[in-house]
Each structure stands twice: as structure tokens, then as C-alpha cells.
Amino acid sequence: MDRKMLAMKADRYWKMWLPEKTRKLKAMGHFDAAVQAAASRAAAELASLSAQGYRGGEANDIVLPKFIYPQPESREYD
């Protein structure tokens, strides 16, 4: 998966599941840079794992939750 695709996935996911993080990053003007940094780190780690012999799905299962799809923010409901 290339960096551009990873950035698109992170952008969409973070806006939906990490609204507080997204709001804070946007307020500071850092949202796009943070998404691009996460995508770059994920792409680098995916390439490294691939070089070590991991298959695409195995590498994705390790890397994507770490950089692209972190745990959703908890939402408290009244």
C-alpha cells in the first residue's frame, strides 16, 4: 500500500473515530502534516516488514492499527 493511500485512509478514519485529536490538530494547523507523517511511518514499517518476509496482510495487521487506525476515542453518552 503506498503512502498516498495510507494518508487517505488515516484522514478518513481520524475524522470519524478520533474527532478530538482531529479538532486539536486542525486548531493548531497540524492535521494534514500529522496524517502525512503517520502515512510515511506506516509505509516505512510496511516496507521493512515486507523485506523481513512478512506477507501484505500480516504486515498490515501489525502496522495499520499502530499508525493509521489507532484505538477510537471513547465517547461518553448521557
PDB file with one MODEL, atoms N, CA, C and O in Angstrom:
MODEL        1
ATOM      1  N   MET A   1       0.846  -1.164   0.000  1.00  0.00           N
ATOM      2  CA  MET A   1       0.000   0.000   0.000  1.00  0.00           C
ATOM      3  C   MET A   1       0.903   1.243   0.000  1.00  0.00           C
ATOM      4  O   MET A   1       1.833   1.337   0.801  1.00  0.00           O
ATOM      5  N   ASP A   2       0.630   2.172  -0.881  1.00  0.00           N
ATOM      6  CA  ASP A   2       1.500   3.342  -0.976  1.00  0.00           C
ATOM      7  C   ASP A   2       1.114   4.414   0.048  1.00  0.00           C
ATOM      8  O   ASP A   2       0.045   4.367   0.656  1.00  0.00           O
ATOM      9  N   ARG A   3       2.014   5.372   0.213  1.00  0.00           N
ATOM     10  CA  ARG A   3       1.848   6.411   1.227  1.00  0.00           C
ATOM     11  C   ARG A   3       0.598   7.251   0.981  1.00  0.00           C
ATOM     12  O   ARG A   3      -0.085   7.639   1.929  1.00  0.00           O
ATOM     13  N   LYS A   4       0.296   7.531  -0.278  1.00  0.00           N
ATOM     14  CA  LYS A   4      -0.885   8.341  -0.588  1.00  0.00           C
ATOM     15  C   LYS A   4      -2.165   7.632  -0.131  1.00  0.00           C
ATOM     16  O   LYS A   4      -3.050   8.264   0.446  1.00  0.00           O
ATOM     17  N   MET A   5      -2.263   6.338  -0.384  1.00  0.00           N
ATOM     18  CA  MET A   5      -3.432   5.564   0.029  1.00  0.00           C
ATOM     19  C   MET A   5      -3.514   5.500   1.561  1.00  0.00           C
ATOM     20  O   MET A   5      -4.594   5.625   2.138  1.00  0.00           O
ATOM     21  N   LEU A   6      -2.384   5.307   2.193  1.00  0.00           N
ATOM     22  CA  LEU A   6      -2.356   5.274   3.655  1.00  0.00           C
ATOM     23  C   LEU A   6      -2.818   6.614   4.239  1.00  0.00           C
ATOM     24  O   LEU A   6      -3.550   6.640   5.228  1.00  0.00           O
ATOM     25  N   ALA A   7      -2.398   7.713   3.636  1.00  0.00           N
ATOM     26  CA  ALA A   7      -2.805   9.036   4.115  1.00  0.00           C
ATOM     27  C   ALA A   7      -4.310   9.231   3.943  1.00  0.00           C
ATOM     28  O   ALA A   7      -4.962   9.791   4.824  1.00  0.00           O
ATOM     29  N   MET A   8      -4.859   8.784   2.838  1.00  0.00           N
ATOM     30  CA  MET A   8      -6.301   8.901   2.623  1.00  0.00           C
ATOM     31  C   MET A   8      -7.076   8.095   3.657  1.00  0.00           C
ATOM     32  O   MET A   8      -8.095   8.553   4.175  1.00  0.00           O
ATOM     33  N   LYS A   9      -6.592   6.896   3.954  1.00  0.00           N
ATOM     34  CA  LYS A   9      -7.251   6.048   4.951  1.00  0.00           C
ATOM     35  C   LYS A   9      -7.177   6.691   6.337  1.00  0.00           C
ATOM     36  O   LYS A   9      -8.168   6.709   7.068  1.00  0.00           O
ATOM     37  N   ALA A  10      -6.007   7.218   6.698  1.00  0.00           N
ATOM     38  CA  ALA A  10      -5.841   7.865   8.000  1.00  0.00           C
ATOM     39  C   ALA A  10      -6.738   9.096   8.102  1.00  0.00           C
ATOM     40  O   ALA A  10      -7.401   9.298   9.119  1.00  0.00           O
ATOM     41  N   ASP A  11      -6.762   9.901   7.072  1.00  0.00           N
ATOM     42  CA  ASP A  11      -7.584  11.115   7.073  1.00  0.00           C
ATOM     43  C   ASP A  11      -9.045  10.764   7.342  1.00  0.00           C
ATOM     44  O   ASP A  11      -9.682  11.360   8.210  1.00  0.00           O
ATOM     45  N   ARG A  12      -9.559   9.817   6.613  1.00  0.00           N
ATOM     46  CA  ARG A  12     -10.969   9.422   6.749  1.00  0.00           C
ATOM     47  C   ARG A  12     -11.244   8.832   8.134  1.00  0.00           C
ATOM     48  O   ARG A  12     -12.230   9.187   8.780  1.00  0.00           O
ATOM     49  N   TYR A  13     -10.371   7.933   8.583  1.00  0.00           N
ATOM     50  CA  TYR A  13     -10.555   7.269   9.872  1.00  0.00           C
ATOM     51  C   TYR A  13     -10.456   8.260  11.031  1.00  0.00           C
ATOM     52  O   TYR A  13     -11.309   8.270  11.918  1.00  0.00           O
ATOM     53  N   TRP A  14      -9.417   9.091  11.022  1.00  0.00           N
ATOM     54  CA  TRP A  14      -9.212  10.012  12.133  1.00  0.00           C
ATOM     55  C   TRP A  14     -10.378  10.971  12.268  1.00  0.00           C
ATOM     56  O   TRP A  14     -10.816  11.264  13.380  1.00  0.00           O
ATOM     57  N   LYS A  15     -10.888  11.468  11.137  1.00  0.00           N
ATOM     58  CA  LYS A  15     -12.023  12.400  11.208  1.00  0.00           C
ATOM     59  C   LYS A  15     -13.244  11.729  11.827  1.00  0.00           C
ATOM     60  O   LYS A  15     -13.998  12.366  12.563  1.00  0.00           O
ATOM     61  N   MET A  16     -13.439  10.459  11.534  1.00  0.00           N
ATOM     62  CA  MET A  16     -14.617   9.757  12.046  1.00  0.00           C
ATOM     63  C   MET A  16     -14.424   9.263  13.480  1.00  0.00           C
ATOM     64  O   MET A  16     -15.307   9.446  14.318  1.00  0.00           O
ATOM     65  N   TRP A  17     -13.295   8.648  13.770  1.00  0.00           N
ATOM     66  CA  TRP A  17     -13.112   7.943  15.034  1.00  0.00           C
ATOM     67  C   TRP A  17     -12.209   8.644  16.041  1.00  0.00           C
ATOM     68  O   TRP A  17     -12.146   8.244  17.204  1.00  0.00           O
ATOM     69  N   LEU A  18     -11.517   9.677  15.605  1.00  0.00           N
ATOM     70  CA  LEU A  18     -10.651  10.444  16.506  1.00  0.00           C
ATOM     71  C   LEU A  18     -11.009  11.935  16.406  1.00  0.00           C
ATOM     72  O   LEU A  18     -10.155  12.753  16.065  1.00  0.00           O
ATOM     73  N   PRO A  19     -12.258  12.287  16.698  1.00  0.00           N
ATOM     74  CA  PRO A  19     -12.694  13.673  16.483  1.00  0.00           C
ATOM     75  C   PRO A  19     -11.967  14.697  17.361  1.00  0.00           C
ATOM     76  O   PRO A  19     -11.698  15.811  16.911  1.00  0.00           O
ATOM     77  N   GLU A  20     -11.652  14.340  18.584  1.00  0.00           N
ATOM     78  CA  GLU A  20     -10.954  15.277  19.471  1.00  0.00           C
ATOM     79  C   GLU A  20      -9.521  15.514  18.986  1.00  0.00           C
ATOM     80  O   GLU A  20      -9.056  16.653  18.935  1.00  0.00           O
ATOM     81  N   LYS A  21      -8.837  14.445  18.634  1.00  0.00           N
ATOM     82  CA  LYS A  21      -7.480  14.570  18.102  1.00  0.00           C
ATOM     83  C   LYS A  21      -7.505  15.393  16.816  1.00  0.00           C
ATOM     84  O   LYS A  21      -6.665  16.271  16.615  1.00  0.00           O
ATOM     85  N   THR A  22      -8.464  15.104  15.954  1.00  0.00           N
ATOM     86  CA  THR A  22      -8.607  15.835  14.691  1.00  0.00           C
ATOM     87  C   THR A  22      -8.847  17.314  14.965  1.00  0.00           C
ATOM     88  O   THR A  22      -8.218  18.172  14.344  1.00  0.00           O
ATOM     89  N   ARG A  23      -9.751  17.615  15.888  1.00  0.00           N
ATOM     90  CA  ARG A  23     -10.070  19.007  16.214  1.00  0.00           C
ATOM     91  C   ARG A  23      -8.840  19.746  16.720  1.00  0.00           C
ATOM     92  O   ARG A  23      -8.562  20.868  16.297  1.00  0.00           O
ATOM     93  N   LYS A  24      -8.103  19.106  17.631  1.00  0.00           N
ATOM     94  CA  LYS A  24      -6.912  19.746  18.200  1.00  0.00           C
ATOM     95  C   LYS A  24      -5.844  19.979  17.137  1.00  0.00           C
ATOM     96  O   LYS A  24      -5.251  21.056  17.069  1.00  0.00           O
ATOM     97  N   LEU A  25      -5.601  18.963  16.309  1.00  0.00           N
ATOM     98  CA  LEU A  25      -4.590  19.103  15.260  1.00  0.00           C
ATOM     99  C   LEU A  25      -4.976  20.174  14.248  1.00  0.00           C
ATOM    100  O   LEU A  25      -4.130  20.950  13.804  1.00  0.00           O
ATOM    101  N   LYS A  26      -6.252  20.215  13.886  1.00  0.00           N
ATOM    102  CA  LYS A  26      -6.710  21.241  12.945  1.00  0.00           C
ATOM    103  C   LYS A  26      -6.595  22.632  13.549  1.00  0.00           C
ATOM    104  O   LYS A  26      -6.217  23.579  12.860  1.00  0.00           O
ATOM    105  N   ALA A  27      -6.919  22.762  14.834  1.00  0.00           N
ATOM    106  CA  ALA A  27      -6.818  24.060  15.508  1.00  0.00           C
ATOM    107  C   ALA A  27      -5.384  24.591  15.497  1.00  0.00           C
ATOM    108  O   ALA A  27      -5.160  25.799  15.421  1.00  0.00           O
ATOM    109  N   MET A  28      -4.421  23.677  15.574  1.00  0.00           N
ATOM    110  CA  MET A  28      -3.012  24.061  15.540  1.00  0.00           C
ATOM    111  C   MET A  28      -2.472  24.148  14.116  1.00  0.00           C
ATOM    112  O   MET A  28      -1.338  24.577  13.900  1.00  0.00           O
ATOM    113  N   GLY A  29      -3.288  23.740  13.148  1.00  0.00           N
ATOM    114  CA  GLY A  29      -2.839  23.749  11.762  1.00  0.00           C
ATOM    115  C   GLY A  29      -1.908  22.599  11.420  1.00  0.00           C
ATOM    116  O   GLY A  29      -1.110  22.696  10.488  1.00  0.00           O
ATOM    117  N   HIS A  30      -2.011  21.493  12.186  1.00  0.00           N
ATOM    118  CA  HIS A  30      -1.096  20.368  12.005  1.00  0.00           C
ATOM    119  C   HIS A  30      -1.760  19.078  11.522  1.00  0.00           C
ATOM    120  O   HIS A  30      -1.093  18.051  11.397  1.00  0.00           O
ATOM    121  N   PHE A  31      -3.057  19.121  11.252  1.00  0.00           N
ATOM    122  CA  PHE A  31      -3.753  17.873  10.902  1.00  0.00           C
ATOM    123  C   PHE A  31      -3.160  17.212   9.667  1.00  0.00           C
ATOM    124  O   PHE A  31      -2.817  16.030   9.709  1.00  0.00           O
ATOM    125  N   ASP A  32      -3.033  17.942   8.578  1.00  0.00           N
ATOM    126  CA  ASP A  32      -2.522  17.352   7.343  1.00  0.00           C
ATOM    127  C   ASP A  32      -1.096  16.811   7.523  1.00  0.00           C
ATOM    128  O   ASP A  32      -0.764  15.739   7.016  1.00  0.00           O
ATOM    129  N   ALA A  33      -0.272  17.552   8.237  1.00  0.00           N
ATOM    130  CA  ALA A  33       1.103  17.106   8.472  1.00  0.00           C
ATOM    131  C   ALA A  33       1.128  15.834   9.319  1.00  0.00           C
ATOM    132  O   ALA A  33       1.934  14.935   9.078  1.00  0.00           O
ATOM    133  N   ALA A  34       0.243  15.766  10.307  1.00  0.00           N
ATOM    134  CA  ALA A  34       0.190  14.575  11.165  1.00  0.00           C
ATOM    135  C   ALA A  34      -0.265  13.349  10.370  1.00  0.00           C
ATOM    136  O   ALA A  34       0.274  12.256  10.542  1.00  0.00           O
ATOM    137  N   VAL A  35      -1.255  13.539   9.504  1.00  0.00           N
ATOM    138  CA  VAL A  35      -1.729  12.434   8.656  1.00  0.00           C
ATOM    139  C   VAL A  35      -0.597  11.960   7.740  1.00  0.00           C
ATOM    140  O   VAL A  35      -0.369  10.759   7.594  1.00  0.00           O
ATOM    141  N   GLN A  36       0.101  12.908   7.129  1.00  0.00           N
ATOM    142  CA  GLN A  36       1.201  12.551   6.227  1.00  0.00           C
ATOM    143  C   GLN A  36       2.339  11.851   6.975  1.00  0.00           C
ATOM    144  O   GLN A  36       2.943  10.911   6.460  1.00  0.00           O
ATOM    145  N   ALA A  37       2.623  12.313   8.181  1.00  0.00           N
ATOM    146  CA  ALA A  37       3.678  11.679   8.986  1.00  0.00           C
ATOM    147  C   ALA A  37       3.288  10.251   9.353  1.00  0.00           C
ATOM    148  O   ALA A  37       4.116   9.343   9.279  1.00  0.00           O
ATOM    149  N   ALA A  38       2.034  10.050   9.750  1.00  0.00           N
ATOM    150  CA  ALA A  38       1.572   8.699  10.089  1.00  0.00           C
ATOM    151  C   ALA A  38       1.656   7.793   8.871  1.00  0.00           C
ATOM    152  O   ALA A  38       2.066   6.638   8.980  1.00  0.00           O
ATOM    153  N   ALA A  39       1.271   8.311   7.713  1.00  0.00           N
ATOM    154  CA  ALA A  39       1.324   7.522   6.478  1.00  0.00           C
ATOM    155  C   ALA A  39       2.764   7.177   6.118  1.00  0.00           C
ATOM    156  O   ALA A  39       3.042   6.055   5.698  1.00  0.00           O
ATOM    157  N   SER A  40       3.668   8.115   6.276  1.00  0.00           N
ATOM    158  CA  SER A  40       5.082   7.864   5.974  1.00  0.00           C
ATOM    159  C   SER A  40       5.677   6.817   6.900  1.00  0.00           C
ATOM    160  O   SER A  40       6.404   5.927   6.459  1.00  0.00           O
ATOM    161  N   ARG A  41       5.368   6.928   8.174  1.00  0.00           N
ATOM    162  CA  ARG A  41       5.887   5.950   9.143  1.00  0.00           C
ATOM    163  C   ARG A  41       5.314   4.565   8.868  1.00  0.00           C
ATOM    164  O   ARG A  41       6.025   3.562   8.945  1.00  0.00           O
ATOM    165  N   ALA A  42       4.016   4.519   8.546  1.00  0.00           N
ATOM    166  CA  ALA A  42       3.386   3.238   8.237  1.00  0.00           C
ATOM    167  C   ALA A  42       3.994   2.627   6.985  1.00  0.00           C
ATOM    168  O   ALA A  42       4.288   1.432   6.960  1.00  0.00           O
ATOM    169  N   ALA A  43       4.183   3.428   5.953  1.00  0.00           N
ATOM    170  CA  ALA A  43       4.761   2.923   4.698  1.00  0.00           C
ATOM    171  C   ALA A  43       6.174   2.382   4.931  1.00  0.00           C
ATOM    172  O   ALA A  43       6.543   1.338   4.393  1.00  0.00           O
ATOM    173  N   ALA A  44       6.952   3.094   5.730  1.00  0.00           N
ATOM    174  CA  ALA A  44       8.319   2.646   6.021  1.00  0.00           C
ATOM    175  C   ALA A  44       8.310   1.328   6.789  1.00  0.00           C
ATOM    176  O   ALA A  44       9.097   0.429   6.493  1.00  0.00           O
ATOM    177  N   GLU A  45       7.426   1.214   7.766  1.00  0.00           N
ATOM    178  CA  GLU A  45       7.373  -0.021   8.553  1.00  0.00           C
ATOM    179  C   GLU A  45       6.830  -1.178   7.718  1.00  0.00           C
ATOM    180  O   GLU A  45       7.292  -2.310   7.858  1.00  0.00           O
ATOM    181  N   LEU A  46       5.858  -0.907   6.856  1.00  0.00           N
ATOM    182  CA  LEU A  46       5.350  -1.953   5.963  1.00  0.00           C
ATOM    183  C   LEU A  46       6.454  -2.453   5.042  1.00  0.00           C
ATOM    184  O   LEU A  46       6.577  -3.657   4.816  1.00  0.00           O
ATOM    185  N   ALA A  47       7.258  -1.539   4.511  1.00  0.00           N
ATOM    186  CA  ALA A  47       8.372  -1.929   3.640  1.00  0.00           C
ATOM    187  C   ALA A  47       9.396  -2.758   4.405  1.00  0.00           C
ATOM    188  O   ALA A  47       9.923  -3.740   3.882  1.00  0.00           O
ATOM    189  N   SER A  48       9.672  -2.363   5.634  1.00  0.00           N
ATOM    190  CA  SER A  48      10.627  -3.098   6.463  1.00  0.00           C
ATOM    191  C   SER A  48      10.130  -4.516   6.747  1.00  0.00           C
ATOM    192  O   SER A  48      10.882  -5.482   6.625  1.00  0.00           O
ATOM    193  N   LEU A  49       8.868  -4.627   7.123  1.00  0.00           N
ATOM    194  CA  LEU A  49       8.313  -5.959   7.406  1.00  0.00           C
ATOM    195  C   LEU A  49       8.265  -6.820   6.148  1.00  0.00           C
ATOM    196  O   LEU A  49       8.500  -8.027   6.209  1.00  0.00           O
ATOM    197  N   SER A  50       7.968  -6.214   5.032  1.00  0.00           N
ATOM    198  CA  SER A  50       7.953  -6.945   3.766  1.00  0.00           C
ATOM    199  C   SER A  50       9.347  -7.483   3.451  1.00  0.00           C
ATOM    200  O   SER A  50       9.493  -8.616   2.993  1.00  0.00           O
ATOM    201  N   ALA A  51      10.363  -6.669   3.698  1.00  0.00           N
ATOM    202  CA  ALA A  51      11.745  -7.095   3.475  1.00  0.00           C
ATOM    203  C   ALA A  51      12.144  -8.240   4.404  1.00  0.00           C
ATOM    204  O   ALA A  51      13.034  -9.028   4.085  1.00  0.00           O
ATOM    205  N   GLN A  52      11.476  -8.323   5.559  1.00  0.00           N
ATOM    206  CA  GLN A  52      11.750  -9.396   6.512  1.00  0.00           C
ATOM    207  C   GLN A  52      10.956 -10.661   6.201  1.00  0.00           C
ATOM    208  O   GLN A  52      11.091 -11.670   6.893  1.00  0.00           O
ATOM    209  N   GLY A  53      10.128 -10.605   5.160  1.00  0.00           N
ATOM    210  CA  GLY A  53       9.390 -11.788   4.754  1.00  0.00           C
ATOM    211  C   GLY A  53       7.925 -11.833   5.144  1.00  0.00           C
ATOM    212  O   GLY A  53       7.239 -12.815   4.861  1.00  0.00           O
ATOM    213  N   TYR A  54       7.438 -10.788   5.787  1.00  0.00           N
ATOM    214  CA  TYR A  54       6.014 -10.750   6.122  1.00  0.00           C
ATOM    215  C   TYR A  54       5.202 -10.578   4.840  1.00  0.00           C
ATOM    216  O   TYR A  54       5.615  -9.866   3.924  1.00  0.00           O
ATOM    217  N   ARG A  55       4.061 -11.226   4.784  1.00  0.00           N
ATOM    218  CA  ARG A  55       3.155 -11.028   3.664  1.00  0.00           C
ATOM    219  C   ARG A  55       2.353  -9.766   3.895  1.00  0.00           C
ATOM    220  O   ARG A  55       2.300  -9.256   5.014  1.00  0.00           O
ATOM    221  N   GLY A  56       1.724  -9.254   2.835  1.00  0.00           N
ATOM    222  CA  GLY A  56       0.987  -7.993   2.908  1.00  0.00           C
ATOM    223  C   GLY A  56      -0.028  -7.935   4.033  1.00  0.00           C
ATOM    224  O   GLY A  56      -0.049  -6.979   4.808  1.00  0.00           O
ATOM    225  N   GLY A  57      -0.872  -8.957   4.125  1.00  0.00           N
ATOM    226  CA  GLY A  57      -1.901  -8.968   5.163  1.00  0.00           C
ATOM    227  C   GLY A  57      -1.326  -9.020   6.562  1.00  0.00           C
ATOM    228  O   GLY A  57      -1.829  -8.365   7.475  1.00  0.00           O
ATOM    229  N   GLU A  58      -0.270  -9.801   6.727  1.00  0.00           N
ATOM    230  CA  GLU A  58       0.368  -9.902   8.046  1.00  0.00           C
ATOM    231  C   GLU A  58       0.967  -8.558   8.459  1.00  0.00           C
ATOM    232  O   GLU A  58       0.804  -8.118   9.597  1.00  0.00           O
ATOM    233  N   ALA A  59       1.653  -7.919   7.534  1.00  0.00           N
ATOM    234  CA  ALA A  59       2.273  -6.624   7.818  1.00  0.00           C
ATOM    235  C   ALA A  59       1.201  -5.576   8.108  1.00  0.00           C
ATOM    236  O   ALA A  59       1.347  -4.770   9.028  1.00  0.00           O
ATOM    237  N   ASN A  60       0.129  -5.588   7.325  1.00  0.00           N
ATOM    238  CA  ASN A  60      -0.965  -4.636   7.549  1.00  0.00           C
ATOM    239  C   ASN A  60      -1.557  -4.801   8.937  1.00  0.00           C
ATOM    240  O   ASN A  60      -1.853  -3.814   9.610  1.00  0.00           O
ATOM    241  N   ASP A  61      -1.734  -6.053   9.373  1.00  0.00           N
ATOM    242  CA  ASP A  61      -2.312  -6.320  10.690  1.00  0.00           C
ATOM    243  C   ASP A  61      -1.452  -5.769  11.821  1.00  0.00           C
ATOM    244  O   ASP A  61      -1.965  -5.445  12.892  1.00  0.00           O
ATOM    245  N   ILE A  62      -0.172  -5.664  11.592  1.00  0.00           N
ATOM    246  CA  ILE A  62       0.744  -5.140  12.601  1.00  0.00           C
ATOM    247  C   ILE A  62       0.807  -3.620  12.549  1.00  0.00           C
ATOM    248  O   ILE A  62       0.750  -2.953  13.582  1.00  0.00           O
ATOM    249  N   VAL A  63       0.923  -3.081  11.356  1.00  0.00           N
ATOM    250  CA  VAL A  63       1.228  -1.655  11.183  1.00  0.00           C
ATOM    251  C   VAL A  63      -0.002  -0.740  11.203  1.00  0.00           C
ATOM    252  O   VAL A  63       0.027   0.313  11.839  1.00  0.00           O
ATOM    253  N   LEU A  64      -1.062  -1.125  10.523  1.00  0.00           N
ATOM    254  CA  LEU A  64      -2.202  -0.209  10.385  1.00  0.00           C
ATOM    255  C   LEU A  64      -2.819   0.201  11.718  1.00  0.00           C
ATOM    256  O   LEU A  64      -3.126   1.380  11.894  1.00  0.00           O
ATOM    257  N   PRO A  65      -3.017  -0.719  12.669  1.00  0.00           N
ATOM    258  CA  PRO A  65      -3.579  -0.272  13.957  1.00  0.00           C
ATOM    259  C   PRO A  65      -2.652   0.692  14.714  1.00  0.00           C
ATOM    260  O   PRO A  65      -3.102   1.505  15.521  1.00  0.00           O
ATOM    261  N   LYS A  66      -1.397   0.585  14.442  1.00  0.00           N
ATOM    262  CA  LYS A  66      -0.407   1.402  15.137  1.00  0.00           C
ATOM    263  C   LYS A  66      -0.392   2.850  14.634  1.00  0.00           C
ATOM    264  O   LYS A  66      -0.289   3.781  15.432  1.00  0.00           O
ATOM    265  N   PHE A  67      -0.495   3.039  13.324  1.00  0.00           N
ATOM    266  CA  PHE A  67      -0.342   4.370  12.745  1.00  0.00           C
ATOM    267  C   PHE A  67      -1.603   4.922  12.079  1.00  0.00           C
ATOM    268  O   PHE A  67      -1.888   6.114  12.194  1.00  0.00           O
ATOM    269  N   ILE A  68      -2.345   4.090  11.399  1.00  0.00           N
ATOM    270  CA  ILE A  68      -3.467   4.558  10.589  1.00  0.00           C
ATOM    271  C   ILE A  68      -4.798   4.409  11.319  1.00  0.00           C
ATOM    272  O   ILE A  68      -5.638   5.307  11.262  1.00  0.00           O
ATOM    273  N   TYR A  69      -4.996   3.303  11.993  1.00  0.00           N
ATOM    274  CA  TYR A  69      -6.259   3.013  12.681  1.00  0.00           C
ATOM    275  C   TYR A  69      -6.060   2.810  14.179  1.00  0.00           C
ATOM    276  O   TYR A  69      -6.323   1.721  14.689  1.00  0.00           O
ATOM    277  N   PRO A  70      -5.603   3.834  14.893  1.00  0.00           N
ATOM    278  CA  PRO A  70      -5.455   3.646  16.346  1.00  0.00           C
ATOM    279  C   PRO A  70      -6.813   3.451  17.017  1.00  0.00           C
ATOM    280  O   PRO A  70      -7.861   3.668  16.410  1.00  0.00           O
ATOM    281  N   GLN A  71      -6.770   3.049  18.240  1.00  0.00           N
ATOM    282  CA  GLN A  71      -7.997   2.825  19.019  1.00  0.00           C
ATOM    283  C   GLN A  71      -8.894   4.054  18.949  1.00  0.00           C
ATOM    284  O   GLN A  71      -8.417   5.164  19.190  1.00  0.00           O
ATOM    285  N   PRO A  72     -10.161   3.897  18.632  1.00  0.00           N
ATOM    286  CA  PRO A  72     -11.077   5.047  18.600  1.00  0.00           C
ATOM    287  C   PRO A  72     -11.163   5.726  19.964  1.00  0.00           C
ATOM    288  O   PRO A  72     -11.001   5.101  21.011  1.00  0.00           O
ATOM    289  N   GLU A  73     -11.422   7.017  19.909  1.00  0.00           N
ATOM    290  CA  GLU A  73     -11.612   7.760  21.155  1.00  0.00           C
ATOM    291  C   GLU A  73     -12.892   7.291  21.817  1.00  0.00           C
ATOM    292  O   GLU A  73     -13.875   6.972  21.149  1.00  0.00           O
ATOM    293  N   SER A  74     -12.863   7.256  23.135  1.00  0.00           N
ATOM    294  CA  SER A  74     -14.085   6.865  23.828  1.00  0.00           C
ATOM    295  C   SER A  74     -15.064   8.017  23.767  1.00  0.00           C
ATOM    296  O   SER A  74     -14.691   9.188  23.846  1.00  0.00           O
ATOM    297  N   ARG A  75     -16.306   7.658  23.625  1.00  0.00           N
ATOM    298  CA  ARG A  75     -17.359   8.674  23.568  1.00  0.00           C
ATOM    299  C   ARG A  75     -18.326   8.396  24.718  1.00  0.00           C
ATOM    300  O   ARG A  75     -18.913   7.319  24.827  1.00  0.00           O
ATOM    301  N   GLU A  76     -18.463   9.395  25.554  1.00  0.00           N
ATOM    302  CA  GLU A  76     -19.376   9.243  26.673  1.00  0.00           C
ATOM    303  C   GLU A  76     -20.732   9.774  26.260  1.00  0.00           C
ATOM    304  O   GLU A  76     -20.850  10.871  25.715  1.00  0.00           O
ATOM    305  N   TYR A  77     -21.736   8.991  26.523  1.00  0.00           N
ATOM    306  CA  TYR A  77     -23.099   9.380  26.184  1.00  0.00           C
ATOM    307  C   TYR A  77     -23.887   9.649  27.467  1.00  0.00           C
ATOM    308  O   TYR A  77     -23.722   8.964  28.477  1.00  0.00           O
ATOM    309  N   ASP A  78     -24.732  10.647  27.396  1.00  0.00           N
ATOM    310  CA  ASP A  78     -25.572  10.989  28.559  1.00  0.00           C
ATOM    311  C   ASP A  78     -26.713  10.023  28.704  1.00  0.00           C
ATOM    312  O   ASP A  78     -27.521  10.155  29.624  1.00  0.00           O
TER     313      ASP A  78
ENDMDL
END
